[in-house]
Amino acid sequence: MKNEIWLTVIGLGLASFAIRLSGYFLALRLPQSGAWTRGLEALPGCLIAALVALMMLKGGTIELLAGGTVLLVAARTRNLPISMLVGILIVAGLRQFA
């Protein structure tokens, strides 16, 4: 039983390392300019926007207010961490009063 646990831990560690290493080698083969590069650079922001839009649609008034405010802050500052922080603070603050 004890050996099985260690084999599992070592196997999962090796699998995790292999996944990370393959991601590194894959990244070396990606183009450094062009449409694919622009698309991959825009991907994190697009994913966050999709998650926020989904939360706004499923949420209530608090989420809609926070999402609208975050949209304004993001358009004004063009700074993703600040926009996320503003959204978190607004949702947390409004939920204290609701």
Distance bins in CASP14 RR format, pairs under 12 A and 6 or more apart:
PFRMAT RR
TARGET T0000
AUTHOR 0000-0000-0000
RMODE 2
METHOD distances of the structure
MODEL  1
1 7 0 0 0 0 0 1 0 0 0 0 0
1 8 0 0 0 0 0 1 0 0 0 0 0
2 8 0 0 0 0 0 1 0 0 0 0 0
2 9 0 0 0 0 0 1 0 0 0 0 0
3 9 0 0 0 0 0 1 0 0 0 0 0
3 10 0 0 0 0 0 1 0 0 0 0 0
4 10 0 0 0 0 0 1 0 0 0 0 0
4 11 0 0 0 0 0 1 0 0 0 0 0
5 11 0 0 0 0 0 1 0 0 0 0 0
5 12 0 0 0 0 0 1 0 0 0 0 0
6 12 0 0 0 0 0 1 0 0 0 0 0
6 13 0 0 0 0 0 1 0 0 0 0 0
7 13 0 0 0 0 0 1 0 0 0 0 0
7 14 0 0 0 0 0 1 0 0 0 0 0
8 14 0 0 0 0 0 1 0 0 0 0 0
8 15 0 0 0 0 0 1 0 0 0 0 0
9 15 0 0 0 0 0 1 0 0 0 0 0
9 16 0 0 0 0 0 1 0 0 0 0 0
10 16 0 0 0 0 0 1 0 0 0 0 0
10 17 0 0 0 0 0 1 0 0 0 0 0
11 17 0 0 0 0 1 0 0 0 0 0 0
11 18 0 0 0 0 1 0 0 0 0 0 0
11 19 0 0 0 0 0 1 0 0 0 0 0
12 18 0 0 0 0 0 1 0 0 0 0 0
12 19 0 0 0 0 0 1 0 0 0 0 0
13 19 0 0 0 0 1 0 0 0 0 0 0
13 20 0 0 0 0 1 0 0 0 0 0 0
13 21 0 0 0 0 0 1 0 0 0 0 0
14 20 0 0 0 0 0 1 0 0 0 0 0
14 21 0 0 0 0 0 1 0 0 0 0 0
15 21 0 0 0 0 0 1 0 0 0 0 0
15 22 0 0 0 0 0 1 0 0 0 0 0
16 22 0 0 0 0 0 1 0 0 0 0 0
16 23 0 0 0 0 0 1 0 0 0 0 0
17 23 0 0 0 0 0 1 0 0 0 0 0
17 24 0 0 0 0 0 1 0 0 0 0 0
18 24 0 0 0 0 0 1 0 0 0 0 0
18 25 0 0 0 0 0 1 0 0 0 0 0
19 25 0 0 0 0 0 1 0 0 0 0 0
19 26 0 0 0 0 0 1 0 0 0 0 0
20 26 0 0 0 0 0 1 0 0 0 0 0
20 27 0 0 0 0 0 1 0 0 0 0 0
21 27 0 0 0 0 0 1 0 0 0 0 0
21 28 0 0 0 0 0 1 0 0 0 0 0
22 28 0 0 0 0 0 1 0 0 0 0 0
22 29 0 0 0 0 0 1 0 0 0 0 0
23 29 0 0 0 0 1 0 0 0 0 0 0
23 30 0 0 0 0 1 0 0 0 0 0 0
24 30 0 0 0 0 0 1 0 0 0 0 0
26 40 0 0 0 0 0 1 0 0 0 0 0
27 37 0 0 0 0 0 1 0 0 0 0 0
27 40 0 0 0 0 1 0 0 0 0 0 0
29 36 0 0 0 0 0 1 0 0 0 0 0
30 36 1 0 0 1 0 0 0 0 0 0 0
30 37 1 0 0 1 0 0 0 0 0 0 0
30 38 0 0 0 0 0 1 0 0 0 0 0
30 39 0 0 0 0 0 1 0 0 0 0 0
30 40 1 0 0 1 0 0 0 0 0 0 0
30 41 0 0 0 0 0 1 0 0 0 0 0
31 37 1 0 1 0 0 0 0 0 0 0 0
31 38 0 0 0 0 0 1 0 0 0 0 0
31 39 0 0 0 0 0 1 0 0 0 0 0
31 40 0 0 0 0 1 0 0 0 0 0 0
31 41 0 0 0 0 0 1 0 0 0 0 0
32 38 0 0 0 0 0 1 0 0 0 0 0
32 40 0 0 0 0 0 1 0 0 0 0 0
32 41 0 0 0 0 0 1 0 0 0 0 0
33 39 0 0 0 0 0 1 0 0 0 0 0
33 40 0 0 0 0 0 1 0 0 0 0 0
33 41 0 0 0 0 0 1 0 0 0 0 0
34 40 0 0 0 0 0 1 0 0 0 0 0
34 41 0 0 0 0 0 1 0 0 0 0 0
35 41 0 0 0 0 0 1 0 0 0 0 0
35 42 0 0 0 0 0 1 0 0 0 0 0
36 42 0 0 0 0 0 1 0 0 0 0 0
36 43 0 0 0 0 0 1 0 0 0 0 0
37 43 0 0 0 0 0 1 0 0 0 0 0
38 46 0 0 0 0 0 1 0 0 0 0 0
39 45 0 0 0 0 0 1 0 0 0 0 0
39 46 0 0 0 0 1 0 0 0 0 0 0
39 47 0 0 0 0 0 1 0 0 0 0 0
40 46 0 0 0 0 0 1 0 0 0 0 0
40 47 0 0 0 0 0 1 0 0 0 0 0
42 48 0 0 0 0 0 1 0 0 0 0 0
42 49 0 0 0 0 1 0 0 0 0 0 0
42 80 0 0 0 0 0 1 0 0 0 0 0
43 49 0 0 0 0 0 1 0 0 0 0 0
43 50 0 0 0 0 0 1 0 0 0 0 0
44 50 0 0 0 0 0 1 0 0 0 0 0
44 51 0 0 0 0 0 1 0 0 0 0 0
44 80 0 0 0 0 1 0 0 0 0 0 0
44 81 0 0 0 0 0 1 0 0 0 0 0
44 84 0 0 0 0 0 1 0 0 0 0 0
45 51 0 0 0 0 1 0 0 0 0 0 0
45 52 0 0 0 0 1 0 0 0 0 0 0
45 53 0 0 0 0 0 1 0 0 0 0 0
45 74 0 0 0 0 1 0 0 0 0 0 0
45 78 0 0 0 0 0 1 0 0 0 0 0
45 80 1 0 0 1 0 0 0 0 0 0 0
45 81 0 0 0 0 0 1 0 0 0 0 0
45 83 0 0 0 0 0 1 0 0 0 0 0
45 84 0 0 0 0 0 1 0 0 0 0 0
46 52 0 0 0 0 0 1 0 0 0 0 0
46 53 0 0 0 0 0 1 0 0 0 0 0
46 80 0 0 0 0 0 1 0 0 0 0 0
47 53 0 0 0 0 0 1 0 0 0 0 0
47 54 0 0 0 0 0 1 0 0 0 0 0
47 80 0 0 0 0 0 1 0 0 0 0 0
48 54 0 0 0 0 0 1 0 0 0 0 0
48 55 0 0 0 0 0 1 0 0 0 0 0
48 67 0 0 0 0 0 1 0 0 0 0 0
48 70 0 0 0 0 1 0 0 0 0 0 0
48 71 0 0 0 0 0 1 0 0 0 0 0
48 74 0 0 0 0 1 0 0 0 0 0 0
48 80 1 0 0 1 0 0 0 0 0 0 0
48 81 0 0 0 0 0 1 0 0 0 0 0
48 83 0 0 0 0 1 0 0 0 0 0 0
48 84 1 0 0 1 0 0 0 0 0 0 0
48 87 0 0 0 0 0 1 0 0 0 0 0
49 55 0 0 0 0 0 1 0 0 0 0 0
49 56 0 0 0 0 0 1 0 0 0 0 0
49 67 0 0 0 0 0 1 0 0 0 0 0
49 70 0 0 0 0 1 0 0 0 0 0 0
49 71 0 0 0 0 1 0 0 0 0 0 0
49 74 0 0 0 0 1 0 0 0 0 0 0
49 80 0 0 0 0 1 0 0 0 0 0 0
49 83 0 0 0 0 0 1 0 0 0 0 0
49 84 0 0 0 0 0 1 0 0 0 0 0
50 56 0 0 0 0 0 1 0 0 0 0 0
50 57 0 0 0 0 0 1 0 0 0 0 0
51 57 0 0 0 0 0 1 0 0 0 0 0
51 58 0 0 0 0 0 1 0 0 0 0 0
51 63 0 0 0 0 0 1 0 0 0 0 0
51 67 0 0 0 0 0 1 0 0 0 0 0
51 70 0 0 0 0 0 1 0 0 0 0 0
51 84 0 0 0 0 0 1 0 0 0 0 0
52 58 0 0 0 0 0 1 0 0 0 0 0
52 59 0 0 0 0 0 1 0 0 0 0 0
52 63 0 0 0 0 1 0 0 0 0 0 0
52 64 0 0 0 0 0 1 0 0 0 0 0
52 66 0 0 0 0 1 0 0 0 0 0 0
52 67 1 0 0 1 0 0 0 0 0 0 0
52 68 0 0 0 0 1 0 0 0 0 0 0
52 69 0 0 0 0 0 1 0 0 0 0 0
52 70 1 0 0 1 0 0 0 0 0 0 0
52 71 0 0 0 0 1 0 0 0 0 0 0
52 74 0 0 0 0 1 0 0 0 0 0 0
52 80 0 0 0 0 0 1 0 0 0 0 0
52 83 0 0 0 0 1 0 0 0 0 0 0
52 84 0 0 0 0 1 0 0 0 0 0 0
52 86 0 0 0 0 0 1 0 0 0 0 0
52 87 0 0 0 0 1 0 0 0 0 0 0
52 88 0 0 0 0 0 1 0 0 0 0 0
52 91 0 0 0 0 0 1 0 0 0 0 0
53 59 0 0 0 0 0 1 0 0 0 0 0
53 63 0 0 0 0 0 1 0 0 0 0 0
53 64 0 0 0 0 0 1 0 0 0 0 0
53 67 0 0 0 0 1 0 0 0 0 0 0
53 68 0 0 0 0 0 1 0 0 0 0 0
53 70 0 0 0 0 0 1 0 0 0 0 0
53 71 0 0 0 0 1 0 0 0 0 0 0
54 63 0 0 0 0 0 1 0 0 0 0 0
54 67 0 0 0 0 0 1 0 0 0 0 0
55 62 0 0 0 0 0 1 0 0 0 0 0
55 63 1 0 1 0 0 0 0 0 0 0 0
55 64 0 0 0 0 1 0 0 0 0 0 0
55 66 0 0 0 0 1 0 0 0 0 0 0
55 67 0 0 0 0 1 0 0 0 0 0 0
55 68 0 0 0 0 0 1 0 0 0 0 0
55 70 0 0 0 0 0 1 0 0 0 0 0
55 87 0 0 0 0 0 1 0 0 0 0 0
55 88 0 0 0 0 0 1 0 0 0 0 0
55 91 0 0 0 0 1 0 0 0 0 0 0
56 62 0 0 0 0 0 1 0 0 0 0 0
56 63 1 0 1 0 0 0 0 0 0 0 0
56 64 1 0 1 0 0 0 0 0 0 0 0
56 65 0 0 0 0 1 0 0 0 0 0 0
56 66 0 0 0 0 1 0 0 0 0 0 0
56 67 1 0 1 0 0 0 0 0 0 0 0
56 68 1 0 0 1 0 0 0 0 0 0 0
56 69 0 0 0 0 0 1 0 0 0 0 0
56 70 0 0 0 0 1 0 0 0 0 0 0
56 71 0 0 0 0 1 0 0 0 0 0 0
56 87 0 0 0 0 0 1 0 0 0 0 0
56 91 0 0 0 0 0 1 0 0 0 0 0
57 63 0 0 0 0 1 0 0 0 0 0 0
57 64 0 0 0 0 1 0 0 0 0 0 0
57 67 0 0 0 0 0 1 0 0 0 0 0
58 64 0 0 0 0 0 1 0 0 0 0 0
59 65 0 0 0 0 0 1 0 0 0 0 0
59 66 0 0 0 0 1 0 0 0 0 0 0
59 67 0 0 0 0 0 1 0 0 0 0 0
59 91 0 0 0 0 0 1 0 0 0 0 0
59 95 0 0 0 0 0 1 0 0 0 0 0
60 66 0 0 0 0 1 0 0 0 0 0 0
60 67 0 0 0 0 0 1 0 0 0 0 0
60 91 0 0 0 0 0 1 0 0 0 0 0
60 94 0 0 0 0 0 1 0 0 0 0 0
60 95 0 0 0 0 0 1 0 0 0 0 0
60 98 0 0 0 0 1 0 0 0 0 0 0
61 67 0 0 0 0 0 1 0 0 0 0 0
61 68 0 0 0 0 0 1 0 0 0 0 0
61 90 0 0 0 0 0 1 0 0 0 0 0
61 91 0 0 0 0 0 1 0 0 0 0 0
61 94 0 0 0 0 1 0 0 0 0 0 0
61 95 0 0 0 0 0 1 0 0 0 0 0
61 97 0 0 0 0 0 1 0 0 0 0 0
61 98 0 0 0 0 1 0 0 0 0 0 0
62 68 0 0 0 0 0 1 0 0 0 0 0
62 69 0 0 0 0 0 1 0 0 0 0 0
62 87 0 0 0 0 0 1 0 0 0 0 0
62 90 1 0 0 1 0 0 0 0 0 0 0
62 91 1 0 0 1 0 0 0 0 0 0 0
62 92 0 0 0 0 1 0 0 0 0 0 0
62 93 0 0 0 0 1 0 0 0 0 0 0
62 94 1 0 1 0 0 0 0 0 0 0 0
62 95 1 0 0 1 0 0 0 0 0 0 0
62 96 0 0 0 0 0 1 0 0 0 0 0
62 97 0 0 0 0 1 0 0 0 0 0 0
62 98 1 0 0 1 0 0 0 0 0 0 0
63 69 0 0 0 0 0 1 0 0 0 0 0
63 70 0 0 0 0 0 1 0 0 0 0 0
63 87 0 0 0 0 1 0 0 0 0 0 0
63 88 0 0 0 0 0 1 0 0 0 0 0
63 90 0 0 0 0 1 0 0 0 0 0 0
63 91 1 0 0 1 0 0 0 0 0 0 0
63 94 0 0 0 0 1 0 0 0 0 0 0
63 95 0 0 0 0 1 0 0 0 0 0 0
63 98 0 0 0 0 0 1 0 0 0 0 0
64 70 0 0 0 0 0 1 0 0 0 0 0
64 71 0 0 0 0 0 1 0 0 0 0 0
64 87 0 0 0 0 0 1 0 0 0 0 0
64 90 0 0 0 0 0 1 0 0 0 0 0
64 91 0 0 0 0 0 1 0 0 0 0 0
64 94 0 0 0 0 0 1 0 0 0 0 0
65 71 0 0 0 0 0 1 0 0 0 0 0
65 72 0 0 0 0 0 1 0 0 0 0 0
65 86 0 0 0 0 0 1 0 0 0 0 0
65 87 0 0 0 0 1 0 0 0 0 0 0
65 90 1 0 0 1 0 0 0 0 0 0 0
65 91 0 0 0 0 1 0 0 0 0 0 0
65 93 0 0 0 0 0 1 0 0 0 0 0
65 94 1 0 0 1 0 0 0 0 0 0 0
65 95 0 0 0 0 0 1 0 0 0 0 0
65 97 0 0 0 0 0 1 0 0 0 0 0
65 98 0 0 0 0 0 1 0 0 0 0 0
66 72 0 0 0 0 0 1 0 0 0 0 0
66 73 0 0 0 0 0 1 0 0 0 0 0
66 83 0 0 0 0 0 1 0 0 0 0 0
66 84 0 0 0 0 0 1 0 0 0 0 0
66 85 0 0 0 0 0 1 0 0 0 0 0
66 86 0 0 0 0 1 0 0 0 0 0 0
66 87 1 0 1 0 0 0 0 0 0 0 0
66 88 0 0 0 0 1 0 0 0 0 0 0
66 89 0 0 0 0 1 0 0 0 0 0 0
66 90 1 0 1 0 0 0 0 0 0 0 0
66 91 1 0 1 0 0 0 0 0 0 0 0
66 92 0 0 0 0 1 0 0 0 0 0 0
66 93 0 0 0 0 1 0 0 0 0 0 0
66 94 1 0 0 1 0 0 0 0 0 0 0
66 95 0 0 0 0 1 0 0 0 0 0 0
66 98 0 0 0 0 0 1 0 0 0 0 0
67 73 0 0 0 0 1 0 0 0 0 0 0
67 74 0 0 0 0 1 0 0 0 0 0 0
67 75 0 0 0 0 0 1 0 0 0 0 0
67 83 0 0 0 0 1 0 0 0 0 0 0
67 84 0 0 0 0 0 1 0 0 0 0 0
67 86 0 0 0 0 1 0 0 0 0 0 0
67 87 1 0 0 1 0 0 0 0 0 0 0
67 88 0 0 0 0 0 1 0 0 0 0 0
67 90 1 0 0 1 0 0 0 0 0 0 0
67 91 0 0 0 0 1 0 0 0 0 0 0
67 94 0 0 0 0 0 1 0 0 0 0 0
68 74 0 0 0 0 1 0 0 0 0 0 0
68 75 0 0 0 0 0 1 0 0 0 0 0
68 76 0 0 0 0 0 1 0 0 0 0 0
68 83 0 0 0 0 0 1 0 0 0 0 0
68 86 0 0 0 0 0 1 0 0 0 0 0
68 87 0 0 0 0 1 0 0 0 0 0 0
68 90 0 0 0 0 1 0 0 0 0 0 0
68 91 0 0 0 0 0 1 0 0 0 0 0
69 75 0 0 0 0 0 1 0 0 0 0 0
69 76 0 0 0 0 0 1 0 0 0 0 0
69 82 0 0 0 0 0 1 0 0 0 0 0
69 83 0 0 0 0 1 0 0 0 0 0 0
69 84 0 0 0 0 0 1 0 0 0 0 0
69 85 0 0 0 0 0 1 0 0 0 0 0
69 86 1 0 0 1 0 0 0 0 0 0 0
69 87 1 0 0 1 0 0 0 0 0 0 0
69 88 0 0 0 0 0 1 0 0 0 0 0
69 89 0 0 0 0 1 0 0 0 0 0 0
69 90 1 0 1 0 0 0 0 0 0 0 0
69 91 0 0 0 0 1 0 0 0 0 0 0
69 93 0 0 0 0 0 1 0 0 0 0 0
69 94 0 0 0 0 0 1 0 0 0 0 0
70 76 0 0 0 0 0 1 0 0 0 0 0
70 77 0 0 0 0 0 1 0 0 0 0 0
70 79 0 0 0 0 0 1 0 0 0 0 0
70 80 0 0 0 0 0 1 0 0 0 0 0
70 81 0 0 0 0 0 1 0 0 0 0 0
70 82 0 0 0 0 1 0 0 0 0 0 0
70 83 1 0 1 0 0 0 0 0 0 0 0
70 84 1 0 0 1 0 0 0 0 0 0 0
70 85 0 0 0 0 1 0 0 0 0 0 0
70 86 1 0 1 0 0 0 0 0 0 0 0
70 87 1 0 1 0 0 0 0 0 0 0 0
70 88 0 0 0 0 1 0 0 0 0 0 0
70 89 0 0 0 0 0 1 0 0 0 0 0
70 90 1 0 0 1 0 0 0 0 0 0 0
70 91 0 0 0 0 1 0 0 0 0 0 0
71 77 0 0 0 0 0 1 0 0 0 0 0
71 83 0 0 0 0 1 0 0 0 0 0 0
71 86 0 0 0 0 0 1 0 0 0 0 0
71 87 0 0 0 0 0 1 0 0 0 0 0
71 90 0 0 0 0 0 1 0 0 0 0 0
72 78 0 0 0 0 0 1 0 0 0 0 0
72 82 0 0 0 0 0 1 0 0 0 0 0
72 83 0 0 0 0 1 0 0 0 0 0 0
72 86 0 0 0 0 1 0 0 0 0 0 0
72 87 0 0 0 0 0 1 0 0 0 0 0
72 90 0 0 0 0 0 1 0 0 0 0 0
73 79 0 0 0 0 1 0 0 0 0 0 0
73 80 0 0 0 0 0 1 0 0 0 0 0
73 81 0 0 0 0 0 1 0 0 0 0 0
73 82 1 0 0 1 0 0 0 0 0 0 0
73 83 1 0 1 0 0 0 0 0 0 0 0
73 84 0 0 0 0 1 0 0 0 0 0 0
73 85 0 0 0 0 1 0 0 0 0 0 0
73 86 1 0 1 0 0 0 0 0 0 0 0
73 87 1 0 0 1 0 0 0 0 0 0 0
73 88 0 0 0 0 0 1 0 0 0 0 0
73 89 0 0 0 0 0 1 0 0 0 0 0
73 90 0 0 0 0 1 0 0 0 0 0 0
74 80 1 0 0 1 0 0 0 0 0 0 0
74 81 0 0 0 0 0 1 0 0 0 0 0
74 82 0 0 0 0 1 0 0 0 0 0 0
74 83 1 0 1 0 0 0 0 0 0 0 0
74 84 0 0 0 0 1 0 0 0 0 0 0
74 85 0 0 0 0 0 1 0 0 0 0 0
74 86 0 0 0 0 1 0 0 0 0 0 0
74 87 0 0 0 0 1 0 0 0 0 0 0
75 82 0 0 0 0 0 1 0 0 0 0 0
75 83 0 0 0 0 1 0 0 0 0 0 0
76 82 0 0 0 0 1 0 0 0 0 0 0
76 83 0 0 0 0 1 0 0 0 0 0 0
76 86 0 0 0 0 0 1 0 0 0 0 0
77 83 1 0 0 1 0 0 0 0 0 0 0
77 84 0 0 0 0 0 1 0 0 0 0 0
77 85 0 0 0 0 0 1 0 0 0 0 0
77 86 0 0 0 0 1 0 0 0 0 0 0
79 85 0 0 0 0 1 0 0 0 0 0 0
79 86 0 0 0 0 1 0 0 0 0 0 0
80 86 0 0 0 0 0 1 0 0 0 0 0
80 87 0 0 0 0 0 1 0 0 0 0 0
81 87 0 0 0 0 0 1 0 0 0 0 0
81 88 0 0 0 0 0 1 0 0 0 0 0
82 88 0 0 0 0 0 1 0 0 0 0 0
82 89 0 0 0 0 0 1 0 0 0 0 0
83 89 0 0 0 0 0 1 0 0 0 0 0
83 90 0 0 0 0 0 1 0 0 0 0 0
84 90 0 0 0 0 0 1 0 0 0 0 0
84 91 0 0 0 0 0 1 0 0 0 0 0
85 91 0 0 0 0 0 1 0 0 0 0 0
85 92 0 0 0 0 0 1 0 0 0 0 0
86 92 0 0 0 0 0 1 0 0 0 0 0
86 93 0 0 0 0 0 1 0 0 0 0 0
87 93 0 0 0 0 1 0 0 0 0 0 0
87 94 0 0 0 0 1 0 0 0 0 0 0
87 95 0 0 0 0 0 1 0 0 0 0 0
88 94 0 0 0 0 0 1 0 0 0 0 0
88 95 0 0 0 0 0 1 0 0 0 0 0
89 95 0 0 0 0 0 1 0 0 0 0 0
89 96 0 0 0 0 0 1 0 0 0 0 0
90 96 0 0 0 0 0 1 0 0 0 0 0
90 97 0 0 0 0 0 1 0 0 0 0 0
90 98 0 0 0 0 0 1 0 0 0 0 0
91 97 0 0 0 0 0 1 0 0 0 0 0
91 98 0 0 0 0 0 1 0 0 0 0 0
92 98 0 0 0 0 0 1 0 0 0 0 0
END
